[in-house]
Amino acid sequence: MRSVPVENINNIVILTGAGISAESGVATFRGPDGLWEGHRVEDVATPEAFARDPDMVQKFYDERRAKLDAVQPNPAHQALAELDQKWPGDLLLVTQNVDDLHDRAGSQRLLHMHGELRSAWCLACGERSPFAGKMALDPACPKCDQFGHLRPDIVWFGEMPYQMERIELALAQCDLFVSIGTSGAVYPAAGFVQSARHYGARTLEMNLDPSEGSLYFHESRMGKAGDLVPVWVE
Ligand SMILES: CC(C)NC(=O)[C@H](Cc1c[nH]c2ccccc12)NC(=O)[C@H](CCCC/N=C(/NCCC(=O)O)S[C@H]1O[C@H](COP(=O)(O)OP(=O)(O)OC[C@H]2O[C@@H](n3cnc4c(N)ncnc43)[C@H](O)[C@@H]2O)[C@@H](O)[C@H]1O)NC(=O)OCc1ccccc1
């Protein structure tokens, strides 16, 4: 399948993972002292874990939410926000990250496929609301005022990621698929490069280390996102 020469790239899909926020001081998942270091994934990021020990899970996400106040977007986030402002064609930035650094950098055409730390989901009224503070304190739902029904607005393992239809449509129409700072270990995100290639897109990876999907990329640039992404956007 011939991939698209650089000059006529109109529609871009960009996928980011924990690696793009590493230089801002946000822990990655699988790196040394990664998030999963202290916790078994299934103990904190599954609906079963939440049913079993909601307080432990709430505290895990309250901790990560509180840490957001101490971190800032880095040059990689800022470069993607600039690209979003100036790119005339279609562009969709799909992030697996639940931090708000892309949002704070100014990215607009942005989709959090695994949810957001700064959002609460009320299981009583079904509404989602912006949320700051500690959910372990059982606060009332900002929409229905009922207590004790809030859960983190996060996609846990075994749960369907958000806006998959919109993502699949963008992958089918993109000319260029770019992956930044992800290990390619978690599906369905890890399968996006193959979908994009299937539809004839050119594929580029920028990562500190080779990822599980590196062989599927036309081009892989190894290094820090904070160095590689601003150069790529220029
Ligand atoms: C472990 C894995 C094998 N398991 C899965 O993939 C499962 C099961 C599964 C589904 N399909 C499969 C097919 C095969 C095998 C398994 C499955 N997937 C699911 O359960 C998904 C839901 C998965 C989402 C779970 N929630 C997350 N996050 C929110 C929670 C939270 O944050 O607490 S996943 C979470 O882990 C993943 C972590 O990966 P990365 O972000 O890549 O981070 P990591 O630390 O691994 O790597 C960092 C990378 O950055 C690089 N790096 C580091 N520093 C830098 C730097 N400075 N610059 C550049 N790069 C850098 C490093 O080299 C490294 O490569 C992210 O997705 C992140 O969001 N749901 C689902 O399948 O539902 C049904 C379904 C789906 C579709 C259609 C119908 C039904």
The ligand as a Tripos MOL2 file, in Angstrom:
@<TRIPOS>MOLECULE
LIG
   80    86     1     0     0
SMALL
NO_CHARGES

@<TRIPOS>ATOM
      1 C1         -2.3430   -4.3860   29.1450 C.3       1 LIG1
      2 C2         -3.0140   -4.6600   27.8280 C.3       1 LIG1
      3 C3         -2.5400   -5.9210   27.1770 C.3       1 LIG1
      4 N1         -4.4660   -4.7170   28.0480 N.am      1 LIG1
      5 C4         -5.2770   -4.1230   27.1760 C.2       1 LIG1
      6 O1         -4.8940   -3.5530   26.1700 O.2       1 LIG1
      7 C5         -6.7210   -4.1550   27.5580 C.3       1 LIG1
      8 C6         -7.3600   -5.4820   27.1210 C.3       1 LIG1
      9 C7         -7.3440   -5.6860   25.6780 C.ar      1 LIG1
     10 C8         -8.2610   -5.1680   24.8220 C.ar      1 LIG1
     11 N2         -7.9360   -5.5570   23.5540 N.ar      1 LIG1
     12 C9         -6.8240   -6.3360   23.5930 C.ar      1 LIG1
     13 C10        -6.0980   -6.9330   22.5620 C.ar      1 LIG1
     14 C11        -4.9820   -7.6490   22.9010 C.ar      1 LIG1
     15 C12        -4.6250   -7.7420   24.2720 C.ar      1 LIG1
     16 C13        -5.3400   -7.1200   25.2840 C.ar      1 LIG1
     17 C14        -6.4340   -6.4130   24.9360 C.ar      1 LIG1
     18 N3         -7.4190   -3.0030   26.9770 N.am      1 LIG1
     19 C15        -8.5340   -2.5740   27.6200 C.2       1 LIG1
     20 O2         -8.9930   -3.0650   28.6200 O.2       1 LIG1
     21 C16        -9.2180   -1.3530   26.9880 C.3       1 LIG1
     22 C17        -9.0990   -0.0980   27.8750 C.3       1 LIG1
     23 C18        -7.7280    0.2820   28.0890 C.3       1 LIG1
     24 C19        -7.6700    1.6360   28.7980 C.3       1 LIG1
     25 C20        -7.2670    1.4660   30.2490 C.3       1 LIG1
     26 N4         -6.9970    2.7800   30.8680 N.2       1 LIG1
     27 C21        -5.8500    3.4190   30.7830 C.2       1 LIG1
     28 N5         -5.6600    4.6490   31.3520 N.pl3     1 LIG1
     29 C22        -6.6750    5.2060   32.2220 C.3       1 LIG1
     30 C23        -6.4370    4.6970   33.6000 C.3       1 LIG1
     31 C24        -5.3360    5.4500   34.2950 C.2       1 LIG1
     32 O3         -4.6820    6.2890   33.6660 O.co2     1 LIG1
     33 O4         -5.1700    5.1840   35.4900 O.co2     1 LIG1
     34 S1         -4.5400    2.6840   29.9140 S.3       1 LIG1
     35 C25        -3.1030    3.5320   30.4230 C.3       1 LIG1
     36 O5         -2.0460    2.6460   30.1640 O.3       1 LIG1
     37 C26        -1.4470    2.9730   28.9260 C.3       1 LIG1
     38 C27        -0.0330    3.3020   29.2510 C.3       1 LIG1
     39 O6          0.6500    3.3270   28.0900 O.3       1 LIG1
     40 P1          1.5710    4.6150   27.7030 P.3       1 LIG1
     41 O7          0.7730    5.8690   27.8160 O.co2     1 LIG1
     42 O8          2.1950    4.2540   26.4380 O.co2     1 LIG1
     43 O9          2.6530    4.6770   28.8980 O.3       1 LIG1
     44 P2          3.8770    3.6660   29.1680 P.3       1 LIG1
     45 O10         4.4120    4.0470   30.4920 O.co2     1 LIG1
     46 O11         3.4760    2.2660   28.9040 O.co2     1 LIG1
     47 O12         4.9660    4.0440   28.0340 O.3       1 LIG1
     48 C28         5.5230    5.3310   27.9960 C.3       1 LIG1
     49 C29         6.2950    5.4120   26.6760 C.3       1 LIG1
     50 O13         6.8120    6.7370   26.5440 O.3       1 LIG1
     51 C30         8.1960    6.6640   26.2180 C.3       1 LIG1
     52 N6          8.8080    7.8410   26.8610 N.ar      1 LIG1
     53 C31         9.1480    8.0090   28.1690 C.ar      1 LIG1
     54 N7          9.6530    9.2800   28.3480 N.ar      1 LIG1
     55 C32         9.5910    9.8950   27.1260 C.ar      1 LIG1
     56 C33         9.9440   11.1970   26.6480 C.ar      1 LIG1
     57 N8         10.4700   12.1280   27.4600 N.pl3     1 LIG1
     58 N9          9.7400   11.4910   25.3460 N.ar      1 LIG1
     59 C34         9.2320   10.5430   24.4860 C.ar      1 LIG1
     60 N10         8.8640    9.2820   24.8780 N.ar      1 LIG1
     61 C35         9.0350    8.9800   26.1740 C.ar      1 LIG1
     62 C36         8.7080    5.3410   26.7650 C.3       1 LIG1
     63 O14         9.7690    4.9090   25.9550 O.3       1 LIG1
     64 C37         7.4760    4.4350   26.6020 C.3       1 LIG1
     65 O15         7.4770    3.8140   25.3120 O.3       1 LIG1
     66 C38        -2.1350    4.2070   28.3840 C.3       1 LIG1
     67 O16        -3.1220    3.8100   27.4690 O.3       1 LIG1
     68 C39        -2.7910    4.7920   29.6280 C.3       1 LIG1
     69 O17        -3.9240    5.5530   29.3490 O.3       1 LIG1
     70 N11       -10.6240   -1.5550   26.9250 N.am      1 LIG1
     71 C40       -11.1330   -2.5070   26.1340 C.2       1 LIG1
     72 O18       -10.4490   -3.2360   25.4420 O.2       1 LIG1
     73 O19       -12.5100   -2.5120   26.1820 O.3       1 LIG1
     74 C41       -13.1320   -3.4730   25.3820 C.3       1 LIG1
     75 C42       -13.3450   -2.9380   24.0190 C.ar      1 LIG1
     76 C43       -12.4580   -2.1080   23.3070 C.ar      1 LIG1
     77 C44       -12.7310   -1.6820   22.0120 C.ar      1 LIG1
     78 C45       -13.8300   -2.0820   21.4390 C.ar      1 LIG1
     79 C46       -14.6870   -2.9390   22.1870 C.ar      1 LIG1
     80 C47       -14.4350   -3.3180   23.4900 C.ar      1 LIG1
@<TRIPOS>BOND
     1     1     2 1
     2     2     3 1
     3     2     4 1
     4     4     5 1
     5     5     6 2
     6     5     7 1
     7     7     8 1
     8     7    18 1
     9     8     9 1
    10     9    10 ar
    11     9    17 ar
    12    10    11 ar
    13    11    12 ar
    14    12    13 ar
    15    12    17 ar
    16    13    14 ar
    17    14    15 ar
    18    15    16 ar
    19    16    17 ar
    20    18    19 1
    21    19    20 2
    22    19    21 1
    23    21    22 1
    24    21    70 1
    25    22    23 1
    26    23    24 1
    27    24    25 1
    28    25    26 1
    29    26    27 2
    30    27    28 1
    31    27    34 1
    32    28    29 1
    33    29    30 1
    34    30    31 1
    35    31    32 2
    36    31    33 1
    37    34    35 1
    38    35    36 1
    39    35    68 1
    40    36    37 1
    41    37    38 1
    42    37    66 1
    43    38    39 1
    44    39    40 1
    45    40    41 2
    46    40    42 1
    47    40    43 1
    48    43    44 1
    49    44    45 2
    50    44    46 1
    51    44    47 1
    52    47    48 1
    53    48    49 1
    54    49    50 1
    55    49    64 1
    56    50    51 1
    57    51    52 1
    58    51    62 1
    59    52    53 ar
    60    52    61 ar
    61    53    54 ar
    62    54    55 ar
    63    55    56 ar
    64    55    61 ar
    65    56    57 1
    66    56    58 ar
    67    58    59 ar
    68    59    60 ar
    69    60    61 ar
    70    62    63 1
    71    62    64 1
    72    64    65 1
    73    66    67 1
    74    66    68 1
    75    68    69 1
    76    70    71 1
    77    71    72 2
    78    71    73 1
    79    73    74 1
    80    74    75 1
    81    75    76 ar
    82    75    80 ar
    83    76    77 ar
    84    77    78 ar
    85    78    79 ar
    86    79    80 ar
@<TRIPOS>SUBSTRUCTURE
     1 LIG1         1 GROUP 0 **** ****
